[in-house]
């Protein structure tokens, strides 16, 4: 027989659980050079993936569509 969701949660005994930000330090993140190289490689591979396909003409629009919108237009647009 299946227990209800609340019964299952009660059975977990989460009384010692506390919610707080995870501890981290600067070594948890890659260095700036690694980030720049990875992003450049992803960007380059994204365009290479569409070369010699019907989507080649739209590759730039597709690539910029994958960049989060942060309130500004892509370069060259107003």
PDB file as gemmi writes it, atoms N, CA and C in Angstrom:
CRYST1    1.000    1.000    1.000  90.00  90.00  90.00 P 1                      
ATOM      1  N   UNK A   1       0.840  -1.169   0.000  1.00  0.00           N  
ATOM      2  CA  UNK A   1       0.000   0.000   0.000  1.00  0.00           C  
ATOM      3  C   UNK A   1       0.896   1.246   0.000  1.00  0.00           C  
ATOM      4  N   UNK A   2       0.451   2.306  -0.698  1.00  0.00           N  
ATOM      5  CA  UNK A   2       1.252   3.524  -0.831  1.00  0.00           C  
ATOM      6  C   UNK A   2       0.965   4.498   0.301  1.00  0.00           C  
ATOM      7  N   UNK A   3       2.035   5.056   0.839  1.00  0.00           N  
ATOM      8  CA  UNK A   3       1.886   6.096   1.861  1.00  0.00           C  
ATOM      9  C   UNK A   3       1.626   7.423   1.169  1.00  0.00           C  
ATOM     10  N   UNK A   4       1.011   8.333   1.885  1.00  0.00           N  
ATOM     11  CA  UNK A   4       0.826   9.664   1.328  1.00  0.00           C  
ATOM     12  C   UNK A   4       2.166  10.397   1.336  1.00  0.00           C  
ATOM     13  N   UNK A   5       2.257  11.442   0.557  1.00  0.00           N  
ATOM     14  CA  UNK A   5       3.485  12.217   0.459  1.00  0.00           C  
ATOM     15  C   UNK A   5       3.884  12.773   1.823  1.00  0.00           C  
ATOM     16  N   UNK A   6       2.920  13.267   2.582  1.00  0.00           N  
ATOM     17  CA  UNK A   6       3.213  13.830   3.904  1.00  0.00           C  
ATOM     18  C   UNK A   6       3.752  12.751   4.834  1.00  0.00           C  
ATOM     19  N   UNK A   7       3.184  11.557   4.777  1.00  0.00           N  
ATOM     20  CA  UNK A   7       3.687  10.462   5.604  1.00  0.00           C  
ATOM     21  C   UNK A   7       5.125  10.116   5.234  1.00  0.00           C  
ATOM     22  N   UNK A   8       5.422  10.148   3.949  1.00  0.00           N  
ATOM     23  CA  UNK A   8       6.787   9.857   3.513  1.00  0.00           C  
ATOM     24  C   UNK A   8       7.750  10.930   4.013  1.00  0.00           C  
ATOM     25  N   UNK A   9       7.355  12.211   3.935  1.00  0.00           N  
ATOM     26  CA  UNK A   9       8.204  13.287   4.442  1.00  0.00           C  
ATOM     27  C   UNK A   9       8.416  13.160   5.946  1.00  0.00           C  
ATOM     28  N   UNK A  10       7.364  12.835   6.663  1.00  0.00           N  
ATOM     29  CA  UNK A  10       7.488  12.652   8.110  1.00  0.00           C  
ATOM     30  C   UNK A  10       8.439  11.512   8.448  1.00  0.00           C  
ATOM     31  N   UNK A  11       8.477  10.498   7.612  1.00  0.00           N  
ATOM     32  CA  UNK A  11       9.356   9.359   7.840  1.00  0.00           C  
ATOM     33  C   UNK A  11      10.825   9.674   7.592  1.00  0.00           C  
ATOM     34  N   UNK A  12      11.126  10.784   6.931  1.00  0.00           N  
ATOM     35  CA  UNK A  12      12.517  11.147   6.636  1.00  0.00           C  
ATOM     36  C   UNK A  12      13.244  11.747   7.832  1.00  0.00           C  
ATOM     37  N   UNK A  13      12.533  12.218   8.820  1.00  0.00           N  
ATOM     38  CA  UNK A  13      13.120  12.845  10.005  1.00  0.00           C  
ATOM     39  C   UNK A  13      14.104  13.946   9.599  1.00  0.00           C  
ATOM     40  N   UNK A  14      13.562  15.023   9.087  1.00  0.00           N  
ATOM     41  CA  UNK A  14      14.368  16.153   8.629  1.00  0.00           C  
ATOM     42  C   UNK A  14      14.530  17.222   9.702  1.00  0.00           C  
ATOM     43  N   UNK A  15      14.393  16.849  10.956  1.00  0.00           N  
ATOM     44  CA  UNK A  15      14.441  17.829  12.039  1.00  0.00           C  
ATOM     45  C   UNK A  15      15.790  18.549  12.130  1.00  0.00           C  
ATOM     46  N   UNK A  16      16.878  17.922  11.712  1.00  0.00           N  
ATOM     47  CA  UNK A  16      18.187  18.560  11.781  1.00  0.00           C  
ATOM     48  C   UNK A  16      18.538  19.372  10.546  1.00  0.00           C  
ATOM     49  N   UNK A  17      17.639  19.447   9.588  1.00  0.00           N  
ATOM     50  CA  UNK A  17      17.900  20.154   8.337  1.00  0.00           C  
ATOM     51  C   UNK A  17      17.809  21.659   8.545  1.00  0.00           C  
ATOM     52  N   UNK A  18      18.784  22.383   8.022  1.00  0.00           N  
ATOM     53  CA  UNK A  18      18.721  23.846   8.029  1.00  0.00           C  
ATOM     54  C   UNK A  18      19.026  24.333   6.622  1.00  0.00           C  
ATOM     55  N   UNK A  19      18.329  25.376   6.235  1.00  0.00           N  
ATOM     56  CA  UNK A  19      18.506  25.929   4.898  1.00  0.00           C  
ATOM     57  C   UNK A  19      19.339  27.193   5.008  1.00  0.00           C  
ATOM     58  N   UNK A  20      20.494  27.186   4.383  1.00  0.00           N  
ATOM     59  CA  UNK A  20      21.403  28.334   4.388  1.00  0.00           C  
ATOM     60  C   UNK A  20      22.266  28.252   3.147  1.00  0.00           C  
ATOM     61  N   UNK A  21      22.915  29.337   2.785  1.00  0.00           N  
ATOM     62  CA  UNK A  21      23.781  29.314   1.602  1.00  0.00           C  
ATOM     63  C   UNK A  21      24.912  28.296   1.768  1.00  0.00           C  
ATOM     64  N   UNK A  22      25.234  27.640   0.681  1.00  0.00           N  
ATOM     65  CA  UNK A  22      26.323  26.669   0.704  1.00  0.00           C  
ATOM     66  C   UNK A  22      27.656  27.390   0.866  1.00  0.00           C  
ATOM     67  N   UNK A  23      28.554  26.835   1.666  1.00  0.00           N  
ATOM     68  CA  UNK A  23      29.875  27.460   1.779  1.00  0.00           C  
ATOM     69  C   UNK A  23      30.668  27.234   0.493  1.00  0.00           C  
ATOM     70  N   UNK A  24      31.383  28.234   0.062  1.00  0.00           N  
ATOM     71  CA  UNK A  24      32.232  28.096  -1.115  1.00  0.00           C  
ATOM     72  C   UNK A  24      33.419  29.032  -0.987  1.00  0.00           C  
ATOM     73  N   UNK A  25      34.426  28.749  -1.796  1.00  0.00           N  
ATOM     74  CA  UNK A  25      35.574  29.651  -1.853  1.00  0.00           C  
ATOM     75  C   UNK A  25      35.959  29.841  -3.315  1.00  0.00           C  
ATOM     76  N   UNK A  26      36.902  30.691  -3.574  1.00  0.00           N  
ATOM     77  CA  UNK A  26      37.267  31.056  -4.941  1.00  0.00           C  
ATOM     78  C   UNK A  26      37.756  29.861  -5.766  1.00  0.00           C  
ATOM     79  N   UNK A  27      38.309  28.845  -5.120  1.00  0.00           N  
ATOM     80  CA  UNK A  27      38.827  27.693  -5.873  1.00  0.00           C  
ATOM     81  C   UNK A  27      37.712  26.798  -6.394  1.00  0.00           C  
ATOM     82  N   UNK A  28      36.464  27.055  -5.987  1.00  0.00           N  
ATOM     83  CA  UNK A  28      35.333  26.281  -6.499  1.00  0.00           C  
ATOM     84  C   UNK A  28      34.979  26.658  -7.933  1.00  0.00           C  
ATOM     85  N   UNK A  29      35.493  27.785  -8.404  1.00  0.00           N  
ATOM     86  CA  UNK A  29      35.153  28.282  -9.728  1.00  0.00           C  
ATOM     87  C   UNK A  29      36.379  28.252 -10.637  1.00  0.00           C  
ATOM     88  N   UNK A  30      36.184  28.073 -11.939  1.00  0.00           N  
ATOM     89  CA  UNK A  30      37.334  28.085 -12.853  1.00  0.00           C  
ATOM     90  C   UNK A  30      37.913  29.499 -12.980  1.00  0.00           C  
ATOM     91  N   UNK A  31      39.172  29.579 -13.376  1.00  0.00           N  
ATOM     92  CA  UNK A  31      39.796  30.887 -13.550  1.00  0.00           C  
ATOM     93  C   UNK A  31      39.211  31.573 -14.792  1.00  0.00           C  
ATOM     94  N   UNK A  32      39.431  32.873 -14.896  1.00  0.00           N  
ATOM     95  CA  UNK A  32      38.853  33.640 -16.007  1.00  0.00           C  
ATOM     96  C   UNK A  32      39.320  33.140 -17.365  1.00  0.00           C  
ATOM     97  N   UNK A  33      40.587  32.748 -17.472  1.00  0.00           N  
ATOM     98  CA  UNK A  33      41.104  32.241 -18.749  1.00  0.00           C  
ATOM     99  C   UNK A  33      40.349  30.986 -19.175  1.00  0.00           C  
ATOM    100  N   UNK A  34      40.085  30.095 -18.245  1.00  0.00           N  
ATOM    101  CA  UNK A  34      39.363  28.866 -18.562  1.00  0.00           C  
ATOM    102  C   UNK A  34      37.942  29.167 -19.011  1.00  0.00           C  
ATOM    103  N   UNK A  35      37.307  30.130 -18.362  1.00  0.00           N  
ATOM    104  CA  UNK A  35      35.952  30.519 -18.744  1.00  0.00           C  
ATOM    105  C   UNK A  35      35.939  31.109 -20.146  1.00  0.00           C  
ATOM    106  N   UNK A  36      36.860  32.030 -20.421  1.00  0.00           N  
ATOM    107  CA  UNK A  36      36.921  32.666 -21.740  1.00  0.00           C  
ATOM    108  C   UNK A  36      37.203  31.644 -22.836  1.00  0.00           C  
ATOM    109  N   UNK A  37      38.132  30.730 -22.597  1.00  0.00           N  
ATOM    110  CA  UNK A  37      38.471  29.726 -23.598  1.00  0.00           C  
ATOM    111  C   UNK A  37      37.296  28.782 -23.853  1.00  0.00           C  
ATOM    112  N   UNK A  38      36.595  28.409 -22.794  1.00  0.00           N  
ATOM    113  CA  UNK A  38      35.451  27.511 -22.952  1.00  0.00           C  
ATOM    114  C   UNK A  38      34.326  28.187 -23.716  1.00  0.00           C  
ATOM    115  N   UNK A  39      34.019  29.431 -23.366  1.00  0.00           N  
ATOM    116  CA  UNK A  39      32.962  30.144 -24.083  1.00  0.00           C  
ATOM    117  C   UNK A  39      33.320  30.370 -25.548  1.00  0.00           C  
ATOM    118  N   UNK A  40      34.575  30.688 -25.821  1.00  0.00           N  
ATOM    119  CA  UNK A  40      35.009  30.871 -27.212  1.00  0.00           C  
ATOM    120  C   UNK A  40      34.885  29.561 -27.983  1.00  0.00           C  
ATOM    121  N   UNK A  41      35.237  28.451 -27.350  1.00  0.00           N  
ATOM    122  CA  UNK A  41      35.144  27.147 -28.022  1.00  0.00           C  
ATOM    123  C   UNK A  41      33.688  26.775 -28.289  1.00  0.00           C  
ATOM    124  N   UNK A  42      32.820  27.025 -27.317  1.00  0.00           N  
ATOM    125  CA  UNK A  42      31.398  26.717 -27.503  1.00  0.00           C  
ATOM    126  C   UNK A  42      30.822  27.568 -28.621  1.00  0.00           C  
ATOM    127  N   UNK A  43      31.152  28.849 -28.622  1.00  0.00           N  
ATOM    128  CA  UNK A  43      30.657  29.772 -29.656  1.00  0.00           C  
ATOM    129  C   UNK A  43      31.145  29.325 -31.034  1.00  0.00           C  
ATOM    130  N   UNK A  44      32.418  28.984 -31.134  1.00  0.00           N  
ATOM    131  CA  UNK A  44      32.996  28.541 -32.396  1.00  0.00           C  
ATOM    132  C   UNK A  44      32.344  27.235 -32.874  1.00  0.00           C  
ATOM    133  N   UNK A  45      32.180  26.304 -31.961  1.00  0.00           N  
ATOM    134  CA  UNK A  45      31.564  25.019 -32.323  1.00  0.00           C  
ATOM    135  C   UNK A  45      30.114  25.181 -32.724  1.00  0.00           C  
ATOM    136  N   UNK A  46      29.441  26.143 -32.115  1.00  0.00           N  
ATOM    137  CA  UNK A  46      28.050  26.394 -32.464  1.00  0.00           C  
ATOM    138  C   UNK A  46      27.934  26.825 -33.922  1.00  0.00           C  
ATOM    139  N   UNK A  47      28.831  27.724 -34.361  1.00  0.00           N  
ATOM    140  CA  UNK A  47      28.808  28.144 -35.755  1.00  0.00           C  
ATOM    141  C   UNK A  47      29.273  27.022 -36.675  1.00  0.00           C  
ATOM    142  N   UNK A  48      30.253  26.255 -36.246  1.00  0.00           N  
ATOM    143  CA  UNK A  48      30.752  25.149 -37.074  1.00  0.00           C  
ATOM    144  C   UNK A  48      29.675  24.086 -37.262  1.00  0.00           C  
ATOM    145  N   UNK A  49      28.836  23.908 -36.262  1.00  0.00           N  
ATOM    146  CA  UNK A  49      27.782  22.898 -36.337  1.00  0.00           C  
ATOM    147  C   UNK A  49      26.797  23.212 -37.472  1.00  0.00           C  
ATOM    148  N   UNK A  50      26.577  24.489 -37.756  1.00  0.00           N  
ATOM    149  CA  UNK A  50      25.609  24.869 -38.785  1.00  0.00           C  
ATOM    150  C   UNK A  50      26.221  25.087 -40.159  1.00  0.00           C  
ATOM    151  N   UNK A  51      27.543  25.015 -40.274  1.00  0.00           N  
ATOM    152  CA  UNK A  51      28.149  25.247 -41.588  1.00  0.00           C  
ATOM    153  C   UNK A  51      27.749  24.128 -42.547  1.00  0.00           C  
ATOM    154  N   UNK A  52      27.560  24.507 -43.792  1.00  0.00           N  
ATOM    155  CA  UNK A  52      27.133  23.598 -44.861  1.00  0.00           C  
ATOM    156  C   UNK A  52      25.776  22.955 -44.577  1.00  0.00           C  
ATOM    157  N   UNK A  53      24.909  23.665 -43.864  1.00  0.00           N  
ATOM    158  CA  UNK A  53      23.538  23.193 -43.644  1.00  0.00           C  
ATOM    159  C   UNK A  53      22.579  24.301 -44.045  1.00  0.00           C  
ATOM    160  N   UNK A  54      21.306  23.978 -44.079  1.00  0.00           N  
ATOM    161  CA  UNK A  54      20.292  24.973 -44.409  1.00  0.00           C  
ATOM    162  C   UNK A  54      20.197  26.056 -43.335  1.00  0.00           C  
ATOM    163  N   UNK A  55      20.701  25.775 -42.142  1.00  0.00           N  
ATOM    164  CA  UNK A  55      20.640  26.732 -41.040  1.00  0.00           C  
ATOM    165  C   UNK A  55      21.840  27.672 -40.980  1.00  0.00           C  
ATOM    166  N   UNK A  56      22.780  27.521 -41.910  1.00  0.00           N  
ATOM    167  CA  UNK A  56      23.993  28.339 -41.864  1.00  0.00           C  
ATOM    168  C   UNK A  56      23.672  29.828 -41.907  1.00  0.00           C  
ATOM    169  N   UNK A  57      22.704  30.212 -42.724  1.00  0.00           N  
ATOM    170  CA  UNK A  57      22.351  31.632 -42.834  1.00  0.00           C  
ATOM    171  C   UNK A  57      21.743  32.161 -41.539  1.00  0.00           C  
ATOM    172  N   UNK A  58      21.140  31.289 -40.756  1.00  0.00           N  
ATOM    173  CA  UNK A  58      20.503  31.702 -39.508  1.00  0.00           C  
ATOM    174  C   UNK A  58      21.363  31.420 -38.283  1.00  0.00           C  
ATOM    175  N   UNK A  59      22.595  30.984 -38.469  1.00  0.00           N  
ATOM    176  CA  UNK A  59      23.448  30.577 -37.346  1.00  0.00           C  
ATOM    177  C   UNK A  59      23.643  31.690 -36.330  1.00  0.00           C  
ATOM    178  N   UNK A  60      23.835  32.925 -36.799  1.00  0.00           N  
ATOM    179  CA  UNK A  60      24.054  34.023 -35.860  1.00  0.00           C  
ATOM    180  C   UNK A  60      22.819  34.269 -34.996  1.00  0.00           C  
ATOM    181  N   UNK A  61      21.637  34.255 -35.621  1.00  0.00           N  
ATOM    182  CA  UNK A  61      20.407  34.451 -34.855  1.00  0.00           C  
ATOM    183  C   UNK A  61      20.202  33.311 -33.849  1.00  0.00           C  
ATOM    184  N   UNK A  62      20.501  32.092 -34.279  1.00  0.00           N  
ATOM    185  CA  UNK A  62      20.367  30.945 -33.376  1.00  0.00           C  
ATOM    186  C   UNK A  62      21.341  31.073 -32.217  1.00  0.00           C  
ATOM    187  N   UNK A  63      22.581  31.443 -32.505  1.00  0.00           N  
ATOM    188  CA  UNK A  63      23.592  31.575 -31.452  1.00  0.00           C  
ATOM    189  C   UNK A  63      23.191  32.651 -30.453  1.00  0.00           C  
ATOM    190  N   UNK A  64      22.768  33.817 -30.941  1.00  0.00           N  
ATOM    191  CA  UNK A  64      22.376  34.883 -30.023  1.00  0.00           C  
ATOM    192  C   UNK A  64      21.114  34.516 -29.263  1.00  0.00           C  
ATOM    193  N   UNK A  65      20.303  33.632 -29.819  1.00  0.00           N  
ATOM    194  CA  UNK A  65      19.118  33.163 -29.105  1.00  0.00           C  
ATOM    195  C   UNK A  65      19.467  32.334 -27.889  1.00  0.00           C  
ATOM    196  N   UNK A  66      20.672  31.798 -27.842  1.00  0.00           N  
ATOM    197  CA  UNK A  66      21.114  30.999 -26.700  1.00  0.00           C  
ATOM    198  C   UNK A  66      21.767  31.836 -25.615  1.00  0.00           C  
ATOM    199  N   UNK A  67      21.972  33.114 -25.891  1.00  0.00           N  
ATOM    200  CA  UNK A  67      22.574  34.020 -24.900  1.00  0.00           C  
ATOM    201  C   UNK A  67      21.445  34.613 -24.066  1.00  0.00           C  
ATOM    202  N   UNK A  68      21.546  34.532 -22.736  1.00  0.00           N  
ATOM    203  CA  UNK A  68      20.483  35.096 -21.896  1.00  0.00           C  
ATOM    204  C   UNK A  68      20.313  36.582 -22.157  1.00  0.00           C  
ATOM    205  N   UNK A  69      19.097  37.005 -22.206  1.00  0.00           N  
ATOM    206  CA  UNK A  69      18.798  38.419 -22.417  1.00  0.00           C  
ATOM    207  C   UNK A  69      18.977  39.153 -21.099  1.00  0.00           C  
ATOM    208  N   UNK A  70      19.890  40.130 -21.085  1.00  0.00           N  
ATOM    209  CA  UNK A  70      20.187  40.867 -19.866  1.00  0.00           C  
ATOM    210  C   UNK A  70      19.758  42.321 -20.022  1.00  0.00           C  
ATOM    211  N   UNK A  71      18.785  42.551 -20.861  1.00  0.00           N  
ATOM    212  CA  UNK A  71      18.276  43.901 -21.001  1.00  0.00           C  
ATOM    213  C   UNK A  71      18.941  44.721 -22.083  1.00  0.00           C  
ATOM    214  N   UNK A  72      19.804  44.108 -22.879  1.00  0.00           N  
ATOM    215  CA  UNK A  72      20.427  44.868 -23.956  1.00  0.00           C  
ATOM    216  C   UNK A  72      20.343  44.071 -25.247  1.00  0.00           C  
ATOM    217  N   UNK A  73      20.370  44.788 -26.344  1.00  0.00           N  
ATOM    218  CA  UNK A  73      20.336  44.153 -27.647  1.00  0.00           C  
ATOM    219  C   UNK A  73      21.699  43.556 -27.956  1.00  0.00           C  
ATOM    220  N   UNK A  74      21.725  42.631 -28.882  1.00  0.00           N  
ATOM    221  CA  UNK A  74      23.015  42.048 -29.271  1.00  0.00           C  
ATOM    222  C   UNK A  74      23.832  43.111 -30.002  1.00  0.00           C  
ATOM    223  N   UNK A  75      25.133  42.920 -30.110  1.00  0.00           N  
ATOM    224  CA  UNK A  75      25.977  43.930 -30.751  1.00  0.00           C  
ATOM    225  C   UNK A  75      25.474  44.271 -32.153  1.00  0.00           C  
ATOM    226  N   UNK A  76      25.425  45.572 -32.437  1.00  0.00           N  
ATOM    227  CA  UNK A  76      25.003  46.021 -33.752  1.00  0.00           C  
ATOM    228  C   UNK A  76      23.520  46.301 -33.846  1.00  0.00           C  
ATOM    229  N   UNK A  77      22.733  45.940 -32.822  1.00  0.00           N  
ATOM    230  CA  UNK A  77      21.304  46.203 -32.822  1.00  0.00           C  
ATOM    231  C   UNK A  77      20.971  47.311 -31.848  1.00  0.00           C  
ATOM    232  N   UNK A  78      19.912  48.001 -32.118  1.00  0.00           N  
ATOM    233  CA  UNK A  78      19.426  49.033 -31.190  1.00  0.00           C  
ATOM    234  C   UNK A  78      17.977  48.811 -30.911  1.00  0.00           C  
TER     235      UNK A  78                                                      
END                                                                             
